Amino acid sequence: MTPGGAVVVGMMLLTGSEWGLPGGGESLSVQFIDGRVPGGSGCNRFGGCYSQDGATVRISQLISTHMACADDGMRKERDGLAMLAAVRPVDARHAVLVLNDAAGTILVTLACCDWDERINEKQRAEKLLLRPPAVVH
């Protein structure tokens, strides 16, 4: 552990990192923030807790919103949350995070991303058009 409590994995700090499926879109995305794991699983948002000891990560107490999604989307979300709960060893290198189960089987490979990259192009354009308010003296 570092003095701030963050764990180093493969020379990379997992705390404060943001990950998503390569290609982005409305798919699995997760952040690791001071023992919490907020994220998105397609149609819904989720949150939970995580702990880490070296390369072993345990994600627990997962909860999610319950928006109405297509049946296929709901199945994918259930599977995705179950997969996160099964994560144990991880390997984080070169902007890639590989999540494995207890047997060492790869569950998913995620790419490092900036949470802001998850906004759509319209929102991005609107964000760029925002200007600071004028200062009146």
C-alpha positions as CSV (number, residue, x, y, z in Angstrom):
1,M,0.0,0.0,0.0
2,T,1.0,3.6,-0.6
3,P,1.0,6.2,2.2
4,G,-2.5,7.3,1.0
5,G,-3.8,3.8,1.2
6,A,-3.9,3.1,-2.6
7,V,-2.6,-0.3,-3.7
8,V,-0.1,-0.7,-6.4
9,V,-0.9,-3.3,-9.0
10,G,1.7,-4.0,-11.7
11,M,3.2,-0.6,-11.0
12,M,-0.2,1.0,-11.5
13,L,-2.5,2.6,-8.9
14,L,-5.9,1.0,-9.1
15,T,-7.5,3.6,-6.8
16,G,-8.7,6.6,-8.9
17,S,-8.7,4.6,-12.2
18,E,-11.6,4.4,-14.6
19,W,-12.2,1.4,-17.0
20,G,-14.5,0.4,-19.7
21,L,-14.9,-2.2,-22.5
22,P,-12.7,-1.3,-25.4
23,G,-14.7,0.8,-27.9
24,G,-16.8,2.4,-25.1
25,G,-20.5,2.8,-25.8
26,E,-23.3,2.0,-23.5
27,S,-21.6,-1.0,-22.0
28,L,-19.7,-1.9,-18.8
29,S,-17.8,0.9,-17.2
30,V,-16.3,1.0,-13.7
31,Q,-14.3,3.3,-11.4
32,F,-12.2,2.4,-8.4
33,I,-12.5,5.2,-5.8
34,D,-11.4,4.9,-2.2
35,G,-12.9,1.4,-1.7
36,R,-16.0,2.2,-3.8
37,V,-16.9,0.9,-7.3
38,P,-19.4,3.1,-9.1
39,G,-20.1,2.3,-12.7
40,G,-22.6,1.6,-15.5
41,S,-23.7,-1.7,-16.9
42,G,-25.5,-0.5,-20.0
43,C,-29.0,0.7,-19.1
44,N,-28.4,1.0,-15.3
45,R,-25.9,2.4,-12.9
46,F,-24.3,0.4,-10.1
47,G,-22.2,0.8,-7.0
48,G,-20.5,-1.3,-4.5
49,C,-17.4,-1.7,-2.5
50,Y,-14.0,-3.2,-3.3
51,S,-11.0,-4.2,-1.3
52,Q,-7.6,-5.1,-2.7
53,D,-4.6,-7.1,-1.3
54,G,-1.9,-7.1,-4.0
55,A,-3.4,-8.5,-7.1
56,T,-6.4,-9.9,-5.4
57,V,-9.6,-7.7,-5.7
58,R,-12.9,-8.4,-4.0
59,I,-15.9,-6.5,-5.2
60,S,-18.9,-6.8,-2.9
61,Q,-22.2,-5.2,-1.8
62,L,-23.2,-4.4,-5.5
63,I,-26.5,-2.5,-5.9
64,S,-27.9,-1.1,-9.1
65,T,-30.7,1.1,-10.3
66,H,-33.7,-0.7,-11.8
67,M,-34.5,1.1,-15.1
68,A,-36.6,-0.8,-17.6
69,C,-34.3,-2.3,-20.2
70,A,-34.8,-4.7,-23.1
71,D,-34.8,-8.3,-21.8
72,D,-31.4,-9.0,-23.5
73,G,-30.0,-5.8,-21.8
74,M,-31.2,-6.9,-18.4
75,R,-29.6,-10.4,-18.9
76,K,-26.3,-8.8,-19.9
77,E,-26.4,-6.5,-16.8
78,R,-27.2,-9.4,-14.4
79,D,-24.3,-11.4,-16.0
80,G,-22.0,-8.4,-15.8
81,L,-22.7,-7.7,-12.1
82,A,-22.3,-11.4,-11.3
83,M,-19.0,-11.3,-13.1
84,L,-17.8,-8.4,-11.1
85,A,-18.7,-10.1,-7.8
86,A,-16.6,-13.1,-9.0
87,V,-13.4,-11.1,-9.6
88,R,-10.3,-12.1,-7.6
89,P,-6.9,-11.7,-9.3
90,V,-6.4,-8.7,-11.6
91,D,-3.6,-7.7,-13.9
92,A,-3.3,-4.0,-14.7
93,R,-0.7,-2.9,-17.2
94,H,-0.3,-0.5,-20.1
95,A,-3.9,0.9,-19.8
96,V,-5.4,-2.6,-19.7
97,L,-7.1,-4.2,-16.7
98,V,-7.7,-8.0,-16.9
99,L,-10.3,-9.3,-14.4
100,N,-10.0,-13.0,-13.5
101,D,-12.1,-15.4,-11.4
102,A,-10.6,-17.4,-8.5
103,A,-9.5,-20.1,-10.9
104,G,-7.6,-17.6,-13.0
105,T,-10.0,-17.7,-15.9
106,I,-10.2,-14.3,-17.7
107,L,-13.7,-12.8,-17.1
108,V,-13.2,-9.6,-19.0
109,T,-10.5,-7.2,-20.3
110,L,-11.1,-3.5,-19.8
111,A,-9.4,-0.5,-21.2
112,C,-8.4,2.6,-19.2
113,C,-10.6,5.5,-20.0
114,D,-11.6,9.0,-18.9
115,W,-15.1,9.0,-17.4
116,D,-15.8,12.1,-19.5
117,E,-15.3,10.1,-22.7
118,R,-18.6,8.3,-21.9
119,I,-20.6,11.4,-22.8
120,N,-22.1,11.5,-26.3
121,E,-20.8,13.7,-29.1
122,K,-23.7,16.2,-28.6
123,Q,-22.9,16.6,-25.0
124,R,-19.2,17.0,-25.9
125,A,-20.0,19.7,-28.3
126,E,-22.2,21.5,-25.8
127,K,-19.5,21.2,-23.2
128,L,-16.9,22.8,-25.6
129,L,-19.3,25.7,-26.2
130,L,-19.6,26.6,-22.5
131,R,-17.8,29.7,-21.6
132,P,-17.0,31.1,-18.2
133,P,-19.4,33.8,-17.0
134,A,-18.5,37.4,-17.6
135,V,-17.0,39.2,-14.6
136,V,-18.9,42.4,-13.7
137,H,-17.1,45.0,-11.7
